[in-house]
Amino acid sequence: MKYFITIFFFIFNIVGIVEAQNVTSQETLIAEDLIVLRDGKVIRAKVLEIGLETVKYKKSDYLSGPAYHLSLNLIYAINYPNGNSEYFISADSAQFLLNNPNIKKTKKNKSTFIQNPQMSLGLGFIRVYAKGDELLSNLQQKNFLPSIFFRYNTQRSENLRVGIELGLASYRFEGDEFSSYDQVVVSGNAKENIFSMNAFGRYTVGTNTIRPYLMGGLGLVISTISNELTIVPIGGDNLGYQVNSGTQNTQLSLLMRAGAEYTVNEKIKVYGDLGIGLSAVQVGVIFN
C-alpha cells in the first residue's frame, strides 16, 4: 500500500511541475513586448503603462514578479507583438528642436509652398510703354494719372523672393496737325489703357531697417487704344468728317528695377524703385 501511495505522489508532483512550466511559457509568449533602449540594449517585457516621464513594465519571464519603472529619456522605441512600434524622443532632443530656429525653418519650408507671403500696392510715374502719342506728330498727353501696381511674392531663401506684378495705366492724348499735301487739318484725341503682368525675382541685401534690392523678370504688356480723328479741309464748304478706330498691341516686357524698402513696423514697409517696366519710377507700401 505504501508503494502505491509513493507512486501516486510522485506522478502528481511531475504533473504540477509540467503545468507550471506551461503556464510560464504561455505568459512569456503573451507578454513579449520589446523595449529598445538608446544604448542598443533590449528588454523583453510586458508593458503595463506609458506615463508622461516613465514606462511601467514587468519582465516577460517573471510576470508575477515586481513592476519596474524606466525613464522615457532612456527609451528609443517599444515593439509590440502585433508588429506595431512606438518611438520616443528625449527631452534634450525636443528642447534642441524648439530652440534651434534653423531646424524649425527647414521643417516649415518642406511642409508649405507659401513662405512669408508679402503683398504690395504702389503708384508708378513717368510712362514708358504708352503708344497713344504716335497717332499724330503733335499729339500730347493731357491728363496725368499714375499707374497702379499690385505685387505678390513669397520667400524662397533668406534674401530671395519670387512673385508676380500686375500693373494698370490709362492715358488721354489730344492734338492736331496740318497736312499741306491734302490741305486738311486733322484734330484727334485718343485714350489708351495699358495692362502689364510680370513674373519676377527680387534679391534683397542687408538686415537693417533700410534694405536695398534688385528685381528682374519677364512678362507681357497689352495696350488698347481707341481714337477719334476729325478731318477738316481748308477752304470750301465741306465741314469735315470724323474717323473712329481702335487698335491693340501685345508685346513682351523686360522688368529690371533697383530700389530699397524701409521697415516701418513688423507688418508694414514702404518701398521705392526705378528702372525698366510699365513706369520708370514706382513707390508703394508692402504688407507682410
C-alpha positions, 0 to 999 in steps of 0.5 A: 500500500505504501508503494502505491501511495509513493507512486501516486505522489510522485506522478502528481508532483511531475504533473504540477511541475509540467503545468507550471512550466506551461503556464510560464511559457504561455505568459512569456509568449503573451507578454513579449513586448520589446523595449529598445533602449538608446544604448542598443540594449533590449528588454523583453517585457510586458508593458503595463503603462506609458506615463508622461516621464516613465514606462511601467513594465514587468519582465516577460519571464517573471510576470508575477514578479515586481513592476519596474519603472524606466525613464522615457529619456532612456527609451528609443522605441517599444515593439509590440507583438502585433508588429506595431512600434512606438518611438520616443524622443528625449527631452534634450532632443525636443528642447534642441528642436524648439530652440534651434530656429534653423531646424524649425525653418527647414521643417516649415519650408518642406511642409508649405509652398507659401513662405512669408507671403508679402503683398504690395500696392504702389503708384508708378510715374513717368510712362514708358510703354504708352503708344497713344502719342504716335497717332499724330506728330503733335499729339500730347498727353493731357491728363496725368494719372499714375499707374497702379501696381499690385505685387505678390511674392513669397520667400524662397531663401533668406534674401530671395523672393519670387512673385508676380506684378500686375500693373494698370495705366490709362492715358488721354492724348489730344492734338492736331496737325496740318497736312499741306499735301491734302490741305486738311487739318486733322484734330484727334484725341485718343485714350489708351489703357495699358495692362502689364503682368510680370513674373519676377525675382527680387534679391534683397541685401542687408538686415537693417531697417533700410534694405536695398534690392534688385528685381528682374523678370519677364512678362507681357504688356497689352495696350488698347487704344481707341481714337477719334480723328476729325478731318477738316479741309481748308477752304470750301464748304465741306465741314469735315468728317470724323474717323473712329478706330481702335487698335491693340498691341501685345508685346513682351516686357523686360522688368529690371528695377533697383530700389530699397524698402524701409521697415516701418513696423513688423507688418508694414514697409514702404518701398521705392524703385526705378528702372525698366517696366510699365513706369520708370519710377514706382513707390508703394507700401508692402504688407507682410 
